[in-house]
Amino acid sequence: MRIGILSDTHDYLEMVDAAVGQLNRERVDLVLHAGDYISPFVIPRLANLRSP
């Protein structure tokens, strides 16, 4: 099982997009966000993850 871990994404939308792209390329089975996503604008971008 491949697990991706994110944290402190805040409102760094370009970095969130890059992380989501990398996690999708790596085909992780599970993504955990350890907190501090702060901005509601981040949530739709995280919805682009292909794993639960």
CHARMM-style PDB file with segment names, atoms N, HN, CA, C and O in Angstrom:
ATOM      1  N   MET     1       0.841  -1.179   0.000  1.00  0.00      PROA
ATOM      2  CA  MET     1       0.000   0.000   0.000  1.00  0.00      PROA
ATOM      3  C   MET     1       0.886   1.242   0.000  1.00  0.00      PROA
ATOM      4  O   MET     1       1.843   1.342   0.768  1.00  0.00      PROA
ATOM      5  N   ARG     2       0.551   2.177  -0.870  1.00  0.00      PROA
ATOM      6  HN  ARG     2      -0.226   2.096  -1.494  1.00  0.00      PROA
ATOM      7  CA  ARG     2       1.281   3.442  -0.960  1.00  0.00      PROA
ATOM      8  C   ARG     2       0.445   4.529  -0.293  1.00  0.00      PROA
ATOM      9  O   ARG     2      -0.733   4.705  -0.604  1.00  0.00      PROA
ATOM     10  N   ILE     3       1.072   5.251   0.626  1.00  0.00      PROA
ATOM     11  HN  ILE     3       2.029   5.108   0.879  1.00  0.00      PROA
ATOM     12  CA  ILE     3       0.377   6.289   1.383  1.00  0.00      PROA
ATOM     13  C   ILE     3       1.047   7.634   1.131  1.00  0.00      PROA
ATOM     14  O   ILE     3       2.266   7.764   1.248  1.00  0.00      PROA
ATOM     15  N   GLY     4       0.242   8.629   0.787  1.00  0.00      PROA
ATOM     16  HN  GLY     4      -0.748   8.524   0.692  1.00  0.00      PROA
ATOM     17  CA  GLY     4       0.731   9.993   0.629  1.00  0.00      PROA
ATOM     18  C   GLY     4       0.309  10.822   1.825  1.00  0.00      PROA
ATOM     19  O   GLY     4      -0.810  10.683   2.320  1.00  0.00      PROA
ATOM     20  N   ILE     5       1.198  11.685   2.289  1.00  0.00      PROA
ATOM     21  HN  ILE     5       2.106  11.798   1.886  1.00  0.00      PROA
ATOM     22  CA  ILE     5       0.903  12.517   3.454  1.00  0.00      PROA
ATOM     23  C   ILE     5       1.135  13.983   3.097  1.00  0.00      PROA
ATOM     24  O   ILE     5       2.175  14.343   2.546  1.00  0.00      PROA
ATOM     25  N   LEU     6       0.164  14.812   3.415  1.00  0.00      PROA
ATOM     26  HN  LEU     6      -0.681  14.520   3.863  1.00  0.00      PROA
ATOM     27  CA  LEU     6       0.248  16.256   3.206  1.00  0.00      PROA
ATOM     28  C   LEU     6       0.008  16.960   4.530  1.00  0.00      PROA
ATOM     29  O   LEU     6      -0.649  16.418   5.419  1.00  0.00      PROA
ATOM     30  N   SER     7       0.537  18.157   4.658  1.00  0.00      PROA
ATOM     31  HN  SER     7       1.070  18.597   3.936  1.00  0.00      PROA
ATOM     32  CA  SER     7       0.187  19.006   5.799  1.00  0.00      PROA
ATOM     33  C   SER     7       0.526  20.448   5.467  1.00  0.00      PROA
ATOM     34  O   SER     7       1.285  20.727   4.539  1.00  0.00      PROA
ATOM     35  N   ASP     8      -0.043  21.346   6.230  1.00  0.00      PROA
ATOM     36  HN  ASP     8      -0.660  21.119   6.984  1.00  0.00      PROA
ATOM     37  CA  ASP     8       0.263  22.780   6.127  1.00  0.00      PROA
ATOM     38  C   ASP     8       0.149  23.320   4.705  1.00  0.00      PROA
ATOM     39  O   ASP     8       1.005  24.085   4.260  1.00  0.00      PROA
ATOM     40  N   THR     9      -0.892  22.931   4.000  1.00  0.00      PROA
ATOM     41  HN  THR     9      -1.587  22.309   4.361  1.00  0.00      PROA
ATOM     42  CA  THR     9      -1.061  23.424   2.632  1.00  0.00      PROA
ATOM     43  C   THR     9      -1.526  24.878   2.603  1.00  0.00      PROA
ATOM     44  O   THR     9      -1.303  25.579   1.616  1.00  0.00      PROA
ATOM     45  N   HSD    10      -2.168  25.336   3.674  1.00  0.00      PROA
ATOM     46  HN  HSD    10      -2.349  24.767   4.476  1.00  0.00      PROA
ATOM     47  CA  HSD    10      -2.633  26.721   3.804  1.00  0.00      PROA
ATOM     48  C   HSD    10      -3.330  27.160   2.527  1.00  0.00      PROA
ATOM     49  O   HSD    10      -4.266  26.493   2.087  1.00  0.00      PROA
ATOM     50  N   ASP    11      -2.905  28.256   1.922  1.00  0.00      PROA
ATOM     51  HN  ASP    11      -2.145  28.798   2.280  1.00  0.00      PROA
ATOM     52  CA  ASP    11      -3.530  28.698   0.672  1.00  0.00      PROA
ATOM     53  C   ASP    11      -2.508  28.756  -0.466  1.00  0.00      PROA
ATOM     54  O   ASP    11      -2.620  29.582  -1.372  1.00  0.00      PROA
ATOM     55  N   TYR    12      -1.525  27.881  -0.409  1.00  0.00      PROA
ATOM     56  HN  TYR    12      -1.434  27.210   0.326  1.00  0.00      PROA
ATOM     57  CA  TYR    12      -0.499  27.809  -1.453  1.00  0.00      PROA
ATOM     58  C   TYR    12      -1.020  26.945  -2.597  1.00  0.00      PROA
ATOM     59  O   TYR    12      -0.637  25.784  -2.736  1.00  0.00      PROA
ATOM     60  N   LEU    13      -1.897  27.524  -3.412  1.00  0.00      PROA
ATOM     61  HN  LEU    13      -2.209  28.468  -3.299  1.00  0.00      PROA
ATOM     62  CA  LEU    13      -2.618  26.753  -4.419  1.00  0.00      PROA
ATOM     63  C   LEU    13      -1.704  26.103  -5.449  1.00  0.00      PROA
ATOM     64  O   LEU    13      -1.956  24.971  -5.863  1.00  0.00      PROA
ATOM     65  N   GLU    14      -0.659  26.786  -5.868  1.00  0.00      PROA
ATOM     66  HN  GLU    14      -0.454  27.705  -5.532  1.00  0.00      PROA
ATOM     67  CA  GLU    14       0.263  26.192  -6.844  1.00  0.00      PROA
ATOM     68  C   GLU    14       0.955  24.964  -6.265  1.00  0.00      PROA
ATOM     69  O   GLU    14       1.145  23.965  -6.959  1.00  0.00      PROA
ATOM     70  N   MET    15       1.327  25.042  -5.002  1.00  0.00      PROA
ATOM     71  HN  MET    15       1.173  25.853  -4.439  1.00  0.00      PROA
ATOM     72  CA  MET    15       1.985  23.901  -4.356  1.00  0.00      PROA
ATOM     73  C   MET    15       1.000  22.748  -4.148  1.00  0.00      PROA
ATOM     74  O   MET    15       1.369  21.581  -4.273  1.00  0.00      PROA
ATOM     75  N   VAL    16      -0.242  23.078  -3.832  1.00  0.00      PROA
ATOM     76  HN  VAL    16      -0.542  24.026  -3.730  1.00  0.00      PROA
ATOM     77  CA  VAL    16      -1.266  22.036  -3.678  1.00  0.00      PROA
ATOM     78  C   VAL    16      -1.465  21.321  -5.007  1.00  0.00      PROA
ATOM     79  O   VAL    16      -1.530  20.093  -5.049  1.00  0.00      PROA
ATOM     80  N   ASP    17      -1.562  22.087  -6.099  1.00  0.00      PROA
ATOM     81  HN  ASP    17      -1.509  23.085  -6.065  1.00  0.00      PROA
ATOM     82  CA  ASP    17      -1.713  21.476  -7.421  1.00  0.00      PROA
ATOM     83  C   ASP    17      -0.533  20.567  -7.743  1.00  0.00      PROA
ATOM     84  O   ASP    17      -0.715  19.473  -8.278  1.00  0.00      PROA
ATOM     85  N   ALA    18       0.669  21.016  -7.420  1.00  0.00      PROA
ATOM     86  HN  ALA    18       0.816  21.905  -6.985  1.00  0.00      PROA
ATOM     87  CA  ALA    18       1.867  20.205  -7.677  1.00  0.00      PROA
ATOM     88  C   ALA    18       1.843  18.927  -6.844  1.00  0.00      PROA
ATOM     89  O   ALA    18       2.177  17.853  -7.343  1.00  0.00      PROA
ATOM     90  N   ALA    19       1.452  19.039  -5.587  1.00  0.00      PROA
ATOM     91  HN  ALA    19       1.181  19.912  -5.182  1.00  0.00      PROA
ATOM     92  CA  ALA    19       1.401  17.864  -4.709  1.00  0.00      PROA
ATOM     93  C   ALA    19       0.346  16.876  -5.185  1.00  0.00      PROA
ATOM     94  O   ALA    19       0.592  15.669  -5.208  1.00  0.00      PROA
ATOM     95  N   VAL    20      -0.819  17.374  -5.563  1.00  0.00      PROA
ATOM     96  HN  VAL    20      -1.018  18.354  -5.545  1.00  0.00      PROA
ATOM     97  CA  VAL    20      -1.885  16.499  -6.067  1.00  0.00      PROA
ATOM     98  C   VAL    20      -1.417  15.789  -7.333  1.00  0.00      PROA
ATOM     99  O   VAL    20      -1.648  14.591  -7.495  1.00  0.00      PROA
ATOM    100  N   GLY    21      -0.771  16.511  -8.215  1.00  0.00      PROA
ATOM    101  HN  GLY    21      -0.583  17.485  -8.083  1.00  0.00      PROA
ATOM    102  CA  GLY    21      -0.247  15.898  -9.435  1.00  0.00      PROA
ATOM    103  C   GLY    21       0.758  14.805  -9.134  1.00  0.00      PROA
ATOM    104  O   GLY    21       0.715  13.731  -9.735  1.00  0.00      PROA
ATOM    105  N   GLN    22       1.660  15.074  -8.209  1.00  0.00      PROA
ATOM    106  HN  GLN    22       1.695  15.946  -7.721  1.00  0.00      PROA
ATOM    107  CA  GLN    22       2.678  14.075  -7.849  1.00  0.00      PROA
ATOM    108  C   GLN    22       2.038  12.850  -7.199  1.00  0.00      PROA
ATOM    109  O   GLN    22       2.393  11.719  -7.532  1.00  0.00      PROA
ATOM    110  N   LEU    23       1.113  13.060  -6.289  1.00  0.00      PROA
ATOM    111  HN  LEU    23       0.825  13.979  -6.019  1.00  0.00      PROA
ATOM    112  CA  LEU    23       0.440  11.938  -5.633  1.00  0.00      PROA
ATOM    113  C   LEU    23      -0.339  11.103  -6.648  1.00  0.00      PROA
ATOM    114  O   LEU    23      -0.367   9.876  -6.545  1.00  0.00      PROA
ATOM    115  N   ASN    24      -0.967  11.749  -7.621  1.00  0.00      PROA
ATOM    116  HN  ASN    24      -0.945  12.745  -7.705  1.00  0.00      PROA
ATOM    117  CA  ASN    24      -1.684  11.010  -8.662  1.00  0.00      PROA
ATOM    118  C   ASN    24      -0.715  10.227  -9.548  1.00  0.00      PROA
ATOM    119  O   ASN    24      -0.998   9.090  -9.926  1.00  0.00      PROA
ATOM    120  N   ARG    25       0.415  10.828  -9.877  1.00  0.00      PROA
ATOM    121  HN  ARG    25       0.646  11.751  -9.570  1.00  0.00      PROA
ATOM    122  CA  ARG    25       1.418  10.114 -10.697  1.00  0.00      PROA
ATOM    123  C   ARG    25       1.984   8.912  -9.954  1.00  0.00      PROA
ATOM    124  O   ARG    25       2.283   7.882 -10.560  1.00  0.00      PROA
ATOM    125  N   GLU    26       2.129   9.047  -8.650  1.00  0.00      PROA
ATOM    126  HN  GLU    26       1.887   9.883  -8.158  1.00  0.00      PROA
ATOM    127  CA  GLU    26       2.663   7.952  -7.830  1.00  0.00      PROA
ATOM    128  C   GLU    26       1.610   6.880  -7.540  1.00  0.00      PROA
ATOM    129  O   GLU    26       1.922   5.821  -6.994  1.00  0.00      PROA
ATOM    130  N   ARG    27       0.383   7.164  -7.907  1.00  0.00      PROA
ATOM    131  HN  ARG    27       0.130   8.024  -8.350  1.00  0.00      PROA
ATOM    132  CA  ARG    27      -0.737   6.229  -7.706  1.00  0.00      PROA
ATOM    133  C   ARG    27      -0.844   5.746  -6.261  1.00  0.00      PROA
ATOM    134  O   ARG    27      -0.918   4.548  -5.991  1.00  0.00      PROA
ATOM    135  N   VAL    28      -0.852   6.700  -5.354  1.00  0.00      PROA
ATOM    136  HN  VAL    28      -0.793   7.674  -5.573  1.00  0.00      PROA
ATOM    137  CA  VAL    28      -0.974   6.331  -3.945  1.00  0.00      PROA
ATOM    138  C   VAL    28      -2.359   5.745  -3.684  1.00  0.00      PROA
ATOM    139  O   VAL    28      -3.335   6.094  -4.348  1.00  0.00      PROA
ATOM    140  N   ASP    29      -2.420   4.858  -2.712  1.00  0.00      PROA
ATOM    141  HN  ASP    29      -1.627   4.574  -2.173  1.00  0.00      PROA
ATOM    142  CA  ASP    29      -3.673   4.194  -2.361  1.00  0.00      PROA
ATOM    143  C   ASP    29      -4.480   4.978  -1.334  1.00  0.00      PROA
ATOM    144  O   ASP    29      -5.696   4.818  -1.232  1.00  0.00      PROA
ATOM    145  N   LEU    30      -3.797   5.820  -0.579  1.00  0.00      PROA
ATOM    146  HN  LEU    30      -2.809   5.950  -0.661  1.00  0.00      PROA
ATOM    147  CA  LEU    30      -4.445   6.566   0.497  1.00  0.00      PROA
ATOM    148  C   LEU    30      -3.695   7.874   0.693  1.00  0.00      PROA
ATOM    149  O   LEU    30      -2.465   7.900   0.659  1.00  0.00      PROA
ATOM    150  N   VAL    31      -4.432   8.957   0.897  1.00  0.00      PROA
ATOM    151  HN  VAL    31      -5.431   8.936   0.925  1.00  0.00      PROA
ATOM    152  CA  VAL    31      -3.816  10.256   1.183  1.00  0.00      PROA
ATOM    153  C   VAL    31      -4.322  10.736   2.537  1.00  0.00      PROA
ATOM    154  O   VAL    31      -5.525  10.759   2.794  1.00  0.00      PROA
ATOM    155  N   LEU    32      -3.391  11.117   3.391  1.00  0.00      PROA
ATOM    156  HN  LEU    32      -2.413  11.099   3.182  1.00  0.00      PROA
ATOM    157  CA  LEU    32      -3.717  11.681   4.699  1.00  0.00      PROA
ATOM    158  C   LEU    32      -3.295  13.150   4.716  1.00  0.00      PROA
ATOM    159  O   LEU    32      -2.185  13.490   4.308  1.00  0.00      PROA
ATOM    160  N   HSD    33      -4.179  14.005   5.186  1.00  0.00      PROA
ATOM    161  HN  HSD    33      -5.081  13.729   5.517  1.00  0.00      PROA
ATOM    162  CA  HSD    33      -3.829  15.420   5.346  1.00  0.00      PROA
ATOM    163  C   HSD    33      -3.741  15.672   6.843  1.00  0.00      PROA
ATOM    164  O   HSD    33      -4.726  15.508   7.563  1.00  0.00      PROA
ATOM    165  N   ALA    34      -2.577  16.065   7.307  1.00  0.00      PROA
ATOM    166  HN  ALA    34      -1.777  16.198   6.723  1.00  0.00      PROA
ATOM    167  CA  ALA    34      -2.320  16.203   8.741  1.00  0.00      PROA
ATOM    168  C   ALA    34      -2.769  17.547   9.317  1.00  0.00      PROA
ATOM    169  O   ALA    34      -2.509  17.834  10.485  1.00  0.00      PROA
ATOM    170  N   GLY    35      -3.426  18.352   8.529  1.00  0.00      PROA
ATOM    171  HN  GLY    35      -3.638  18.119   7.580  1.00  0.00      PROA
ATOM    172  CA  GLY    35      -3.987  19.586   9.064  1.00  0.00      PROA
ATOM    173  C   GLY    35      -3.422  20.849   8.454  1.00  0.00      PROA
ATOM    174  O   GLY    35      -2.473  20.822   7.671  1.00  0.00      PROA
ATOM    175  N   ASP    36      -4.037  21.960   8.838  1.00  0.00      PROA
ATOM    176  HN  ASP    36      -4.808  21.982   9.474  1.00  0.00      PROA
ATOM    177  CA  ASP    36      -3.683  23.299   8.368  1.00  0.00      PROA
ATOM    178  C   ASP    36      -3.892  23.485   6.871  1.00  0.00      PROA
ATOM    179  O   ASP    36      -2.983  23.909   6.158  1.00  0.00      PROA
ATOM    180  N   TYR    37      -5.091  23.166   6.402  1.00  0.00      PROA
ATOM    181  HN  TYR    37      -5.829  22.821   6.982  1.00  0.00      PROA
ATOM    182  CA  TYR    37      -5.395  23.493   5.014  1.00  0.00      PROA
ATOM    183  C   TYR    37      -5.989  24.894   4.919  1.00  0.00      PROA
ATOM    184  O   TYR    37      -6.004  25.476   3.834  1.00  0.00      PROA
ATOM    185  N   ILE    38      -6.473  25.443   6.010  1.00  0.00      PROA
ATOM    186  HN  ILE    38      -6.461  24.971   6.891  1.00  0.00      PROA
ATOM    187  CA  ILE    38      -6.948  26.815   6.212  1.00  0.00      PROA
ATOM    188  C   ILE    38      -7.921  27.329   5.143  1.00  0.00      PROA
ATOM    189  O   ILE    38      -9.115  27.451   5.419  1.00  0.00      PROA
ATOM    190  N   SER    39      -7.451  27.627   3.959  1.00  0.00      PROA
ATOM    191  HN  SER    39      -6.482  27.528   3.735  1.00  0.00      PROA
ATOM    192  CA  SER    39      -8.272  28.265   2.940  1.00  0.00      PROA
ATOM    193  C   SER    39      -9.283  27.294   2.327  1.00  0.00      PROA
ATOM    194  O   SER    39      -8.922  26.173   1.970  1.00  0.00      PROA
ATOM    195  N   PRO    40     -10.548  27.714   2.202  1.00  0.00      PROA
ATOM    196  CA  PRO    40     -11.537  26.843   1.566  1.00  0.00      PROA
ATOM    197  C   PRO    40     -11.243  26.612   0.086  1.00  0.00      PROA
ATOM    198  O   PRO    40     -11.785  25.683  -0.512  1.00  0.00      PROA
ATOM    199  N   PHE    41     -10.394  27.445  -0.509  1.00  0.00      PROA
ATOM    200  HN  PHE    41      -9.954  28.200  -0.023  1.00  0.00      PROA
ATOM    201  CA  PHE    41     -10.047  27.288  -1.920  1.00  0.00      PROA
ATOM    202  C   PHE    41      -9.206  26.044  -2.173  1.00  0.00      PROA
ATOM    203  O   PHE    41      -9.089  25.591  -3.312  1.00  0.00      PROA
ATOM    204  N   VAL    42      -8.625  25.494  -1.121  1.00  0.00      PROA
ATOM    205  HN  VAL    42      -8.720  25.862  -0.196  1.00  0.00      PROA
ATOM    206  CA  VAL    42      -7.773  24.310  -1.247  1.00  0.00      PROA
ATOM    207  C   VAL    42      -8.607  23.043  -1.450  1.00  0.00      PROA
ATOM    208  O   VAL    42      -8.179  22.126  -2.151  1.00  0.00      PROA
ATOM    209  N   ILE    43      -9.784  22.990  -0.845  1.00  0.00      PROA
ATOM    210  HN  ILE    43     -10.132  23.735  -0.275  1.00  0.00      PROA
ATOM    211  CA  ILE    43     -10.592  21.771  -0.843  1.00  0.00      PROA
ATOM    212  C   ILE    43     -10.931  21.282  -2.255  1.00  0.00      PROA
ATOM    213  O   ILE    43     -10.746  20.095  -2.526  1.00  0.00      PROA
ATOM    214  N   PRO    44     -11.415  22.128  -3.167  1.00  0.00      PROA
ATOM    215  CA  PRO    44     -11.712  21.627  -4.515  1.00  0.00      PROA
ATOM    216  C   PRO    44     -10.473  21.085  -5.231  1.00  0.00      PROA
ATOM    217  O   PRO    44     -10.573  20.170  -6.048  1.00  0.00      PROA
ATOM    218  N   ARG    45      -9.327  21.642  -4.926  1.00  0.00      PROA
ATOM    219  HN  ARG    45      -9.246  22.385  -4.262  1.00  0.00      PROA
ATOM    220  CA  ARG    45      -8.095  21.155  -5.555  1.00  0.00      PROA
ATOM    221  C   ARG    45      -7.703  19.797  -5.004  1.00  0.00      PROA
ATOM    222  O   ARG    45      -7.207  18.943  -5.739  1.00  0.00      PROA
ATOM    223  N   LEU    46      -7.926  19.593  -3.703  1.00  0.00      PROA
ATOM    224  HN  LEU    46      -8.329  20.287  -3.107  1.00  0.00      PROA
ATOM    225  CA  LEU    46      -7.654  18.284  -3.115  1.00  0.00      PROA
ATOM    226  C   LEU    46      -8.636  17.238  -3.640  1.00  0.00      PROA
ATOM    227  O   LEU    46      -8.333  16.045  -3.641  1.00  0.00      PROA
ATOM    228  N   ALA    47      -9.801  17.680  -4.080  1.00  0.00      PROA
ATOM    229  HN  ALA    47     -10.046  18.650  -4.079  1.00  0.00      PROA
ATOM    230  CA  ALA    47     -10.794  16.755  -4.638  1.00  0.00      PROA
ATOM    231  C   ALA    47     -10.304  16.123  -5.938  1.00  0.00      PROA
ATOM    232  O   ALA    47     -10.883  15.140  -6.400  1.00  0.00      PROA
ATOM    233  N   ASN    48      -9.251  16.671  -6.532  1.00  0.00      PROA
ATOM    234  HN  ASN    48      -8.780  17.469  -6.156  1.00  0.00      PROA
ATOM    235  CA  ASN    48      -8.680  16.098  -7.756  1.00  0.00      PROA
ATOM    236  C   ASN    48      -7.803  14.886  -7.489  1.00  0.00      PROA
ATOM    237  O   ASN    48      -7.297  14.269  -8.427  1.00  0.00      PROA
ATOM    238  N   LEU    49      -7.617  14.539  -6.228  1.00  0.00      PROA
ATOM    239  HN  LEU    49      -8.028  15.040  -5.466  1.00  0.00      PROA
ATOM    240  CA  LEU    49      -6.853  13.335  -5.896  1.00  0.00      PROA
ATOM    241  C   LEU    49      -7.614  12.111  -6.382  1.00  0.00      PROA
ATOM    242  O   LEU    49      -8.837  12.045  -6.264  1.00  0.00      PROA
ATOM    243  N   ARG    50      -6.891  11.148  -6.924  1.00  0.00      PROA
ATOM    244  HN  ARG    50      -5.897  11.202  -7.020  1.00  0.00      PROA
ATOM    245  CA  ARG    50      -7.521   9.935  -7.446  1.00  0.00      PROA
ATOM    246  C   ARG    50      -7.588   8.818  -6.421  1.00  0.00      PROA
ATOM    247  O   ARG    50      -7.990   7.701  -6.749  1.00  0.00      PROA
ATOM    248  N   SER    51      -7.208   9.096  -5.208  1.00  0.00      PROA
ATOM    249  HN  SER    51      -6.882  10.003  -4.942  1.00  0.00      PROA
ATOM    250  CA  SER    51      -7.246   8.076  -4.159  1.00  0.00      PROA
ATOM    251  C   SER    51      -8.119   8.580  -3.014  1.00  0.00      PROA
ATOM    252  O   SER    51      -8.372   9.780  -2.900  1.00  0.00      PROA
ATOM    253  N   PRO    52      -8.577   7.660  -2.170  1.00  0.00      PROA
ATOM    254  CA  PRO    52      -9.434   8.073  -1.048  1.00  0.00      PROA
ATOM    255  C   PRO    52      -8.697   8.931  -0.029  1.00  0.00      PROA
ATOM    256  OT1 PRO    52      -9.287   9.351   0.966  1.00  0.00      PROA
TER     257      PRO     52
END
